[in-house]
Amino acid sequence: MPSVVGPIKINSVGGGVVNFGDSFYLSPKSASKTSSGSGAFNTGDFICTNNGLNSTNVSDPDVADQNTTANA
């Protein structure tokens, strides 16, 4: 279905994706994985995190989660 896009000004795009009009096929150009323990990504001024015993499983039995080899 056709679309009409009016005047647009983009000053900067950092780590994002911008699509205009119709999109037939979208695929990721990069992929990453992060493993961390509980309470690791907390942000704020006054954080009190009581976790006790913690264990993070970082094994990946299927190896490939999101392939990007065929993307141009």
N, C-alpha and C positions, 0 to 999 in steps of 0.2 A: 504494500500500500504506500503510495508516494506521500512524502511529507514536505512541508515548506518550512525552512529555517530562516528566521529573520537575521538582522544584524547582531553580531555577537563579538564581544571583546574579551579575550582571555589574557590576563597579565602573566600568569605562571601556572604550571601544572607540575606538582612534585609528587611522583609516585602514584599518580591517578590515571584514570582512563577517561577520555572524552570521546563520545560517539555522537555523530550528527546524522540525521536522516534514517533511512532503512538500514538494518544490519542483518545480513544473511547468515554470516558465520563469524562468531567471536571465539578466540582461543587465547589462553594465557601465553605470554612471552617469557615469563620467568616464574619459578616456583621455589619456595623455601620452606623449611621446617624448623621449629623452635621447641625445645624441651626445657622445662624449668620446674622447680618445686612449688609447693603451695605458698602463696604470699609473695612470690618473687616479683610480680609486676604491679604491686600496689603503688599508687601514687597519691600524694596529698600532703597536707601540712603536719598532721599529728596522727601517725599510724601506729597502732599497737596490734601486732599479729601474734597470736599464740597458737602454734601448730602442733606441738608435741612431736611425735615421731613421724617422719615424712620419708617417702621413697618415690622416686620418679622412674618409671620404666621407659628407657630410651631405645629399646630394641624395636626393629621394624621388620617383621617377617616377610612382608610382601615387597620390600625394597623400593619399588617405583610407585609413587602415589599419583602424580600428575605429570605425565610425560610432555616435554616441550621440544623433542628432537625434530619433529616434522613441521614445526611452525616456522614460517618465513618472516 
